[in-house]
Amino acid sequence: MRFRNLKMRRIPAMLVAAAIFTVSGASNAEAEKVTANITAGKQLFLNGKDAVSPCQSCHGEKGLGLDAMQTPKLANDGYAYIVKQLTNFGDDTRTDLTLGVMNLFAKQLSEEDRRNVAAYLNTLEPASEPSDLAALKAAGTEVGEPYKGQILVKFGVIGKAPACSSCHGYNGRGADPIYPAIAQQKYVYLVNQLKHWRDGTRANDPLGQMRAVAKSLSDEDINNVAAYLSGAPKSTIGNGFVPTNESVLENLKLTK
């Protein structure tokens, strides 16, 4: 099995390992005990287990999310990020404000289950399924202007917010293991989460960074940023290369 799409920017191995186990709740001393079974993760994602519904039923077969259900894209968002979110749902550090089911489901998952499904999601072939902004607008959803959102994403606005790319990488393509990919994330989910960060109903961000940024954003700012990010390309027209480098999962004992 090839893991080229599990790769990340080139960061010293010691730093990568430390960051992974910091965000996932494990200590460095536990690093050698961490394993991930991709086949088991696929089984969980596609078929669920016991009282846990299949992940694909809400997030789509390819993990690309569904605007109609307000659910996020999970595929290639970042291994450590997915583990952290499942852990936070499980210990109620984060509350599912969308469908109200993730806290219950996450409590039914073992630590191994969480690692397995996160590893599987990062083996999926990169795919693009941008939100249909025209259809959302026609259905009555308030939709922002992508060209205005691009300013905040790429450059930030002095006195308002730093550039999203300063943490999340170019056009929000992700900076695993800390910052998830937000490029091509679903529009409705992005809007909802930015508002949750702003009002403090979501508060599981490292060092309160997202709450600090979102509190200065207006509804218009949020709609514009989400409109741009939902279809943001991960590379430029002149350079189609997207950095991969070493896999963040090389620190795990992967099994098929």
N, C-alpha and C positions, 0 to 999 in steps of 0.2 A: 504494500500500500504506500502511495506517495503522500507526503505531507507538505508539499510546496506551498499550499495556501494557508498553512498554519504558521507561516513564518512571520517574523517581526523585524523591526529595525535593529541594527547591530548595536547591542548593549552588552557590556561585559557580563559573562555568565554568572558571576557571583552576585552582581546587582540584580539581574533578572530573577534569580532564585529567591533573593531576599524580598523583592517586590511581590512576586507571586504569592509567597506564603504570608506576607503581611496583609494583602488584600483578601486573601481567601480564608484567613483566620487560623492558619497553621503556623507553627514556629519553624525556624530554620532547622532545629534539631530533628524535626519530623520529616524533613525534605525527602530523605531516602525511603520513607515508608509510603510516599504518595504514588498511586498507580491510577491508570485510566484504561478502561476497556471500551474501545470504540464500538464494537458490535453490540455490547450491552447498552451503550448509550443510544444507538440507533433503534434498538428494540423499544426502549423506554419512550423515545421521541415519537415513534410511529404507532406504537401499540399501548403505551401506558403500562401501569402495573397496579394490581389490586384496586384501591380506591382512587388512584391517580389516572385521570383521563389522558389519552394520547396528546402530547404537546402539539402535534400537527393539527388537531381539531380546532385550535384557536390561532395558531401561528402559521398555518399553511404547511403543505407537504415539504416544501423546500426551506421552511423557516424564514420566509420573507415577510411575514406579518400581513394583517388585513385591516385596511382602513375602516371597513364596515363594522368590524368588531373592536376597533380602537386598540388593536394588539400590535406589538412591535415586531420588527425584523429581529431575529436572533442569530441567523447564519453569519459567521465570520465577524461577530461583534467583539470577540476577544474572550479567550478561555477564562482568564482570571476574573474578568468582569462578570461573566455568566455564573461562575461558581459563587462569587460574592453576592450577587442578587438572589440566587436561590437560598443561600445561607441566611441572608437578611430577611427574606420572606419567612423562612423557617423559624427564626427567633423573634419575629415581629419587629425587627428594626426598621423594616419597610412594610408598608401596608398596600395591598393591591386595591387601588382606587378605581380600577377599570371594570373588571368583572367580579371582583371580590372572591376569587377562588385560589389565587396563588399562595396565600398564607397556609391554607388548608392542605393544598397539594404538596407544598415544600416540606411541611411537617412529616409527610409520609415518605419522604426521600431520605435515604442514608447519605452520609458524606460521600460514599463511593458512587451512589447514584448521581449525585450532583456533578462529580468530576467526570463521570462517564458521558452524561448527556452534553456537558460543556465541550468535552473533547470531540464528540461526534459532530456537534454544530460547527466546529472549526475545521472539519474535514470536508465540508460541503463545498462543491465547486462554486467559486464566486459567481453570483448571478445578479442581474439588475431588473427590478420590477418597480419603477418609480410610481409614486402616488399619482393618480389621474386627477390633477388639480382642477381641470375644466369640469369633470364629472362631479367632483365634490362641490364645486361652486354652484353648479346647476341644481344640485340637490339641496342647496340652502346652507352649506357650510361656509363660514367666512374664511376666505383664502387670501393670503398676503401676496406681495409682489416679489418674485425671486430676485430681481435685479437690486432691490433695496436690501434684501436679506444678505446678499453677497457682500455688501460693505461690512456688515457686522461679523460675518463669518471669516472673511479674509483679513480685514484690517482693524475691526473694532471701531469704537467711537469714543474719543476723549471725553471723559466726564460721565460716560454712560456705561460702557462695558468693554473689556478686552476682546481681541479677536478669538473666536471659537477655535481657530486653527492653532493658537498658541499652546493649547493643551491637547486638542484632538487631532492634530496633524493637518496636513494640506486638505482643505475642503471637508474636514471632519472624517478622513478615512481611517482614523484610529491610531492610538499609540499604546498598544498592549505592552505591559500588563496592567497599567493603571487606568488609562482613558479609553472608553469604548469607541468603536466606529459609530458615527452618527450620520455619515454620508449615506444617502439613499434609505434612511430610516423612514418609516411611514409618517406622513404629514400629521395626521390626527394625533398619533402618539406623541410626536415631538411637541406639538402645541400643548397637549395635556400635561406632559411632564414638566415643561418650562413653567407652566402656571403652578404646578404643585411645588416646584422648587421655590417659586416666588412667594407663595403664601405659607411655605413651611410644612405643608402636609406630607411632603417627601423630604426626608432629612438624613439620608444615608450616604451623602456625598463626602468624599475624603476632605477633611479640614474645612468643611462648609463652603467649598469653592463654588458649587453651582448655586447655592442659595445667595451667596454674595453677588454673583453675576446677575441672576434672574431678578433680584429685587428692584433693579433699576430699569428693567425692560417693561415697556408698555404692551398692551395687547397687540397693537400694530407691529411693534418690533418683533414680538414672538411669532406672529403670523408670517412676517416677512422672512425671518430666519428659517422657520420651518419649511416655507415654500421653496427656498433655495436649497436647503440641505436635502430635502426629500428627493431631489433629482441631481444632486451635485456629483460631477464626475470625479473619480479618484485620481485622475492624471490629467495632464494638459494635452491640448491638441498636438503640440509639437513634440511631446515626450510622453509616450504611452506607458513608460515604465513605472510600476508601483513597487516600492521597496518591499522585499520579503526577508532576506537574510536568514539568520538562524531561527529555528522554530522555538516558540516559547514553550512548546510541549516537550522539548528535548530533555527537560528537567523531570519528566514523568517516566514511569515505567509503562510504556504503551503496550497493550496487547490488542490483537485483532478480534 
